[in-house]
Amino acid sequence: MNLNVNGLIILVIVLLYISFYLMMRTIINKYSSLDDKYVRNNRRLALVLSLVNHTFKGSLDNLREVKNLKENLILDQMDERFRSEDLMRVEKHEIKKLYARNRTRRKEACAYLGLIGSEIARLALEEALGNERDYSVRIYISNALTDIRHNESLDFMILALLDTHKWYREKAISNILEYGNAIHPHFMKLKESHDVEIVELLIKYSSENFNDDTKAFLFHFANDFDSIKHRMTLYYKIKNQKKETSYKVQYLDADMNALLSKVCRVLSDFYYTDFDKIEYYTHDNYIIQKNAFWALSKRNSTEHFKILLGFLNDKTHEKTIVSVVTRMIETNPRFLYVLETLFEEESNEEMSSRIAQVLSNKIEYYILKLNTKNDYRSEKILKEILKNQKINEMVGFLNVNKDLDIENRLVGILKEHLISDSTMEKEFRTYLDPRIIEKLDLTLYQEKSEGRTHKRDPELVRVVLIFTFVSILFLPVVYIATHFQMVQDQVWRTLLKGYVIGFNYWLAYYSIAINLIYMSLLFLSYKNVRKQSRLWNVKNISMMFRNKMIPSISIIAPAYNEEKTIIASAKSLLNLNYPDYELIIVNDGSKDDTLYKLITAFNLVRVDYYYKKSLSTAPIRGIYRNPSLPKMVVVDKSNGGKADSLNAGINVANKTYFCGIDADSLLEPEALLKIASLTLDESVETPALGGNIFPINGCRVDKGLVTDIGIPKNHLARFQTIEYIRAFMAGRLGWQQINSLLIISGAFGLFRKDRIIGIGGYLTEKGKYKKDTVGEDMELVVRITRLMHELKRPFKVLYAFNANCWTEVPEDLKSLKSQRFRWHRGLIDILYFHRKMLFNKSYGRTGMLAMPYFVIFEAIGPMFEIQGYLMVVLAAMLGILDANIAMLLFISTIFMGIIVSLSALLIAEKETHYFNLRDLLRLIGYAVIENFGPRQLFSFWRLRGQINIVFGQGGWGQIKRKGVSE
């Protein structure tokens, strides 16, 4: 085991040089970025002048500037007059790149040729569209042709739709529709097509362009739907037999029904005078009949109102009829009298209940009518509404009402109802004003404040005990077995010295191994960052904001005792730059004023809100909205933990993806756009995506936006800043590059809603697996990965290097220790729960690389690491810590750790400059200092977390927060 001292000295010098180089490179990069700002501005001005003077100099850098100019409406298009020799040379080069092996180069070529927009560029793109097989590249070609917008490209773009995935088809159609009326000749030529892709295009075109031809096409599709579907099915069966297409006929049903829904929505919205006929609202097809009801409601006709009331007892369309009748009443209040008369005359109890369901939307109106001569009718209606459990508006009215007569009358009605039905008693006791509760002879409901604890799994405890003893005894047993003669001779002191020295070498080799892994991941991260940066720079804002180009998102923000940060966070999330999203804040039974602050700041009211309960959660106590803030929903529920709150948010969500974010976190305005835009770069399914987390401590915030980035003043928070940068830049991005990413931070993650519902949502005791976990973010990604491998479906879990979320990190030792305990317990729990994947080649690189890494280096590693530090101390006490060992340990644990941290900082700052020069220098210092104590302390806390699985209660722990100041 003896190593050459001279060799170690040379290695130290080399590592010192590398460390110094990384420091200087990071600083130089910052200085050059300051100069580049002025260079870019000057080049931008020169470019505008060259365009005006017809002296454009073509280069890739100038093309990037043209992209920025076009997006900022400074330059509308590049005229043929600007075609200099330089530009033609660049054009020729980019055309060659259309057939490069590297996908990123092909995408860049598409974007730049779209900017050039010449006839040669267009023809090259059209040819490439027919030859390209990667759908993500084809989208870039389609977008480039749309930017050029030459009508002759339409034939190629429409033909390219045939036999394609739905992922590509819906985005490509969005591009084609940008051509507007130029599509009409193609529409007339193709309207008899049997290809579902073409039919989908024609329907979407007809829904945006209204004329006699498109109207006739839509009605023909609805009237002859069954025969059209039958002919298309036969057509595809014949094509399959001839092996002309890979399209699966079994998908046709879902596709055709979706198209019929689209057609009927257009007919009911724009051609309702022709679609409200009896043949449609009595049609056998559910989709046609449902939309015909909406068409009936478009005209303020008493006849139509009565027709709809005739279907009120139809259970199949109950929800639809209630909605359309309610809409008609809101449009024309005179229909309310018709419904009241019907209610009074109705003898059927079920029918009376459904009428009351409609009337419940006017509950405040009937409460006020208790003081009129028709109070008997109002009282009867209110009692029926109470039977339907519609009480939110009634509770809200009583809490603000000042009329004592109405209050007494309403209290009497509530008392009578409670005598016959006490199921709503808890609601009244929880949400009514204490004075009203006393009038109802009830007592105020006090929710039990029992702290949530993580239940210990006896089998997991046994496994952890075994691994703990094995990790402690493994090396001593091996050493004793290999030195059995010394044991027999009872040379214990020599034996101990040999063991201590050997363990020190083992610690050095372990440190070298883990740091080499980190360096490999850093190399992969660097490649990933370069690729993502290049692709982000060529993406057009207009492209991403086209319909269906990037997915719709529900942002779910669980909040527990977040009164200090909740308003700033909500304002930030309501001001994101994204085409289609909603915000769902879930108050998880907070004990402070989190809910009250939200209600007050945003003028929220408690409403009856329909949602499908796909996942089991703790009871939802109320849903709050403000009509003037349609993107915002606040859910109030009993305490169940973060995972339970996310499941509740998923139930309420209405978008394709959902974004789980901590309520005390702030997203940058374009963060959601950057993370979602990654879905354009992969032609396989992307069930999960993640983004960066940075400490907000030390930053300035104004109206929910981070206006000035600064490092924290607190030393502990500064160490965490370095730790976060290392974890995200070296870990997440590196693992993503080899498609083995298993962790997406719970503070900022994006997931496909249908996939998450399909696997049972986040792990909770109330869920599918009857199991809770403190590492819900990682567990969800591991479970998605496991499912996709078992289904044998291609997929990628992605990570955006430039999508940033800012969150508060602990600034005191107690909170930070509690956080690390929880993280490590969660890691071990997840690895044990998914132990089937470990060293299992059926799960690909995840099973053979990622899972073993987390077991060996992240789960068991701290135990060996802490033992090694103890052995170093013991070696020093015994006087056997010679220069070789000391130098090797210093290299492996300190120097290599410094290089990893500095490399991660350089990668983080290379493409996006977060920190000013002064803060950057401080972070470089902390990147060095953290290796002399803090990292060892964090490892010790991880070990304590492992021990707590066996001996501790395993509670979630509390983190003390100061809040974000504005």
Secondary structure, 3 states (H helix, E strand, C coil): CCCCHHHHHHHHHHHHHHHHHHHHHHHHHHHHHHHHHHHHHHHHHHHHHHHHCCCCCCCHHHHHHHHHHHHCCCCCCCCHHHCCHHHHHHHHHHHHHCCCCCHHHHHHHHHHHHHHCCHHHHHHHHHHHHHCCCHHHHHHHHHHHHHHCCCCHHHHHHHCCCCCCHHHHHHHHHHHHHHHHHHHHHHHHHCCCCCHHHHHHHHHHHCCCCCHHHHHHHHHHHHCHHHHHHHHHHHHHHHHHCCCCCCCHHHHHHHHHHHHHHHHHHHHHHCHHHHCCHHHHCCCCHHHHHHHHHHHHCCCCHHHHHHHHCCCCCHHHHHHHHHHHHHHHHHCCHHHHHHHHHHHHCCCHHHHHHHHHHHHHHHHHHHHHHHCCCHHHHHHHHHHHHHCCCCHHHHHHHHHCCCHHHHHHHHHHHHHHHHHCCCCHHHHHHHCCHHHHHHCCCCCCCCCCCCCECCCCHHHHHHHHHHHHHHHHHHHHHHHHHCHHHHHCCCHHHHHHHHHHHHHHHHHHHHHHHHHHHHHHHHHHHHHHHHHHHHHHHCCHHHHCCCCCCCCEEEEEEECCCCCCHHHHHHHHCCCCCCCEEEEEEEECCCCCHHHHHHHHHCCEEECCCCCCCCCCCCEEEEEECCCCCCEEEEEECCCCHHHHHHHHHHHCCCCEEEEECCCCEECCCHHHHHHHHHHHCCCEEEEEEEEEEECCCCEEECCEEEECCCCCCHHHHHHHHHHHHHHHHHHHHHHHCCCCCCCCCCEEEEEHHHHHHCCCCCCCCCCCCCCCCCHHHHHHHHHHHHHHHHCCCEEEEEEEEEEEEECCCCCHHHHHHHHHHHHHHHHHHHHHCHHHCCCHHHHHHHHHHHHHHHHHHHCHHHHHHHHHHHHHHHHHHCCCCHHHHHHHHHHHHHHHHHHHHHHHHHHHHHCCCCCHHHHHHHHHHHHHCCCCHHHHHHHHHHHHHHHHHHCCCECCCCCCCCCCC
